[in-house]
Amino acid sequence: MALLASFGWGRGATAGVFSLNLIIDAILSPVVGHLLDRYGPKNIVGAGCLLLALGLFLSSQIRTLWEFYLFFGLIAAVGLAFMGMVPHVVLISEWFSSRRASALGTVYAGTGVGILLLAPLSEWLISTMGWKRALQTLAFLVLVTVLPLVWAFYRRGPYREKSEGRSETGNQWTARLALQSLQFWLIFFARVIAAGGTTVIVTHQVAHVVDIGYSRLYAATIFGLMGVTSTFGRVIFGYVADLFSKQAAYTLNILTTLIGVGALMVARDASQPWLLYLYLTFFGIGFGSRAVILSALSADIFAGKKFGAIFGYQVISVGLGGALGSWLGGLFYDLTGSYLVSFALSAIVLALSDLCVWLAPSKWAVSYDARLWRGTADR
């Protein structure tokens, strides 16, 4: 809003820079993964800190829209990709084996806490010193707080060498082999449809609730609290995945989510606000924690010296599914005049993702992938 007031740009053109951020993150995920395997998390995340700080500082000097796209939409976005979940999932996977999902859940929860803290901090900085000084301050904070922590504590973990991501002959997975793996594509497809099913709900939840009679402010406030419940959900389901199994935790996650989706679909007017609270609790707990379980499952299967590249390719699925889900939700509304069809389809694809999660580590999928190792041995 501060940039809109300063330059008078259109909202669509200004918001487009954030879409560019998402596109760059998806495209760069495999690149970041390959670089992680070669140079390690300390160097890659450290470089990301420098690029993010540079992008933020240069963004404080902009005068034109194309400069905003270049400095914030490109340079800062590359920095964020280098600092994002791909390097942190790889790093945690190298340091934890038996409690991997719990560790990943804590890291993913930290992301939610960071967003909750960063949003009011950014608003306070902008309101007190203006958007230019605010961007410069954020760039300074990245350099003096985040970068030293990365340089002091990020290093290779013991489970990079002692990985369970091996064949029966002791060979480790490579990105090329993983891209031919049935297990890889089952998890990839689970991520695509889970992201799509989730985005359908998240993108259109406020519009649906407003349509049935609630005020936009009330709806935005209620759904804004989802960040809190999702943070707790990531920790809870990480613990459950370690206590039982990744598949059992994922099924429980989907069931929890479906209760929330059902409550949202049953709400037809503003006379039963408890349905929104039920949705907020159950959907919120499930929201975001699916990524924890799927990341841990990927690490269980593919962790090793090339896990960075493999996981980078996996993450493309999130952007793909999210883009499809948001678009399809709007399309079905235009065709039917209601979000109920979109929400019902969301429930179906979320259940289908659960089936993929059970199939991925099954004996059938593992046996099917064994041919890859035999082919490697033959060559």
Residue pairs with C-beta under 8 A, 6 or more apart in sequence:
2 126
2 130
2 131
3 9
3 14
3 68
3 131
4 11
4 14
6 131
7 65
9 65
13 65
14 65
14 68
16 69
16 73
17 68
17 69
17 72
17 73
18 73
20 69
20 73
20 74
20 77
21 73
21 76
21 77
21 80
22 319
22 322
23 319
24 73
24 74
24 77
24 78
24 81
25 77
25 80
25 81
25 84
25 319
26 315
26 316
26 318
26 319
26 320
28 78
28 81
28 82
29 81
29 86
29 312
29 313
29 315
29 316
30 175
30 309
30 312
30 313
30 316
31 312
32 44
32 81
32 82
32 84
32 86
32 87
32 308
32 312
33 86
33 90
33 175
33 307
33 308
33 309
33 310
33 311
33 312
33 313
34 175
34 308
34 309
34 312
35 44
35 308
36 44
36 86
36 87
36 90
36 308
36 309
36 312
37 305
37 306
37 307
37 308
37 309
40 154
40 155
40 156
41 87
41 88
41 90
41 91
41 154
41 155
41 156
42 150
42 151
42 154
42 155
44 82
44 87
45 82
45 83
45 87
45 88
45 150
45 154
46 147
46 150
46 151
46 154
47 79
47 82
48 78
48 79
48 80
48 81
48 82
48 83
48 84
48 87
49 79
49 83
49 142
49 143
49 146
49 147
49 150
50 79
50 143
50 147
51 75
51 76
51 78
51 79
51 82
52 76
52 79
52 80
52 83
52 139
52 142
53 79
53 139
53 140
53 142
53 143
53 147
54 75
54 76
54 79
54 139
55 71
55 72
55 74
55 75
55 76
55 77
55 78
55 79
56 72
56 76
56 135
56 136
56 138
56 139
56 142
57 135
57 136
57 139
58 67
58 71
58 75
59 67
59 68
59 71
59 72
59 76
59 135
60 131
60 132
60 133
60 135
60 136
60 139
61 67
61 71
61 132
62 68
62 71
62 72
83 146
85 108
85 111
85 291
85 295
85 315
86 308
86 311
86 312
86 315
87 308
88 107
89 104
89 107
89 295
89 299
89 311
90 307
90 308
90 311
91 154
91 157
92 100
92 103
92 104
92 107
93 100
93 104
93 157
93 159
93 299
93 303
93 307
94 156
94 157
94 158
94 159
94 160
94 303
94 307
95 103
95 157
95 158
95 159
96 102
96 103
96 104
96 157
96 159
97 159
97 162
97 164
98 242
99 242
100 242
100 296
100 299
100 300
101 237
101 238
101 239
101 241
101 242
101 246
101 249
101 292
101 293
101 296
102 235
102 238
102 239
102 241
102 242
103 238
104 238
104 292
104 295
104 296
104 299
105 234
105 235
105 236
105 237
105 238
105 239
105 241
105 289
105 292
106 234
106 235
106 238
108 234
108 238
108 288
108 289
108 291
108 292
109 231
109 232
109 234
109 235
112 227
112 228
112 230
112 231
112 234
112 288
113 231
115 227
116 227
116 228
116 231
122 134
122 138
125 133
125 134
125 137
125 138
126 134
129 137
159 303
160 303
160 304
160 305
160 307
161 305
163 172
163 303
163 304
163 305
163 307
164 300
164 303
165 172
165 173
165 299
165 300
165 301
165 302
165 303
165 304
165 307
166 172
166 173
166 304
167 173
167 370
167 372
167 373
168 370
168 373
169 373
169 377
171 373
171 376
172 304
172 305
172 306
173 181
173 301
173 302
173 304
173 306
173 307
173 310
174 306
174 309
175 306
175 309
175 310
175 313
177 372
177 373
177 376
178 184
178 302
178 306
178 310
178 313
179 313
180 372
181 369
181 372
182 365
182 368
182 369
183 301
183 360
183 361
183 365
183 366
183 369
184 302
184 310
184 313
184 314
186 356
186 357
186 359
186 360
186 365
187 294
187 297
187 298
187 301
187 314
187 356
187 357
187 360
188 313
188 314
188 317
189 317
189 353
189 356
190 294
190 353
190 354
190 356
190 357
190 360
191 294
191 314
191 317
191 318
191 321
191 353
192 317
192 320
192 321
192 324
193 321
193 349
193 350
193 352
193 353
193 356
194 290
194 294
194 321
194 349
194 350
194 353
195 317
195 318
195 319
195 320
195 321
195 322
195 325
196 321
196 322
196 324
196 325
196 328
196 346
196 349
197 321
197 325
197 345
197 346
197 347
197 348
197 349
197 350
197 353
198 257
198 287
198 290
198 322
198 325
198 346
198 350
199 321
199 322
199 323
199 324
199 325
199 326
199 329
200 325
200 326
200 328
200 329
200 342
200 343
200 345
200 346
201 261
201 264
201 283
201 329
201 343
201 346
202 287
203 325
203 326
203 329
203 330
204 329
204 330
204 333
204 339
204 342
205 219
205 223
205 264
206 216
206 219
206 220
206 223
207 339
208 264
208 339
208 343
209 219
209 222
209 223
209 264
209 267
209 276
210 216
210 219
211 339
212 267
212 268
212 269
212 270
213 269
213 270
214 270
214 273
214 276
222 276
222 277
222 280
223 280
225 280
225 284
226 280
226 283
226 284
226 287
228 284
229 280
229 281
229 284
229 285
229 287
230 284
230 285
230 287
230 288
230 289
231 288
232 285
233 284
233 285
233 286
233 287
233 288
233 289
234 288
234 289
234 292
236 285
236 289
237 249
237 252
237 253
237 285
237 286
237 289
237 292
237 293
238 289
238 292
238 293
238 296
240 248
240 249
240 252
241 248
241 249
241 250
241 292
241 293
241 296
246 293
246 296
246 297
246 300
246 357
246 361
247 357
247 358
247 361
249 293
250 290
250 293
250 294
250 297
250 354
250 357
251 354
251 357
251 358
253 286
253 289
253 290
253 293
254 286
254 290
254 350
254 351
254 353
254 354
256 282
256 283
256 285
256 286
257 282
257 283
257 286
257 287
257 290
257 350
258 347
258 350
258 351
259 278
259 282
259 283
260 278
260 279
260 280
260 281
260 282
260 283
260 284
260 286
261 279
261 283
261 343
261 346
261 347
261 350
262 347
263 275
263 276
263 278
263 279
263 282
263 283
264 275
264 276
264 279
264 283
264 343
265 340
265 343
265 344
266 275
267 275
267 276
267 279
290 353
291 318
293 357
294 357
295 311
297 357
297 360
297 361
298 310
298 311
298 314
299 307
299 311
300 361
301 360
301 361
302 310
302 311
325 346
328 342
328 345
329 339
329 342
329 346
332 339
332 341
332 342
332 345
333 339
333 342
335 341
359 365
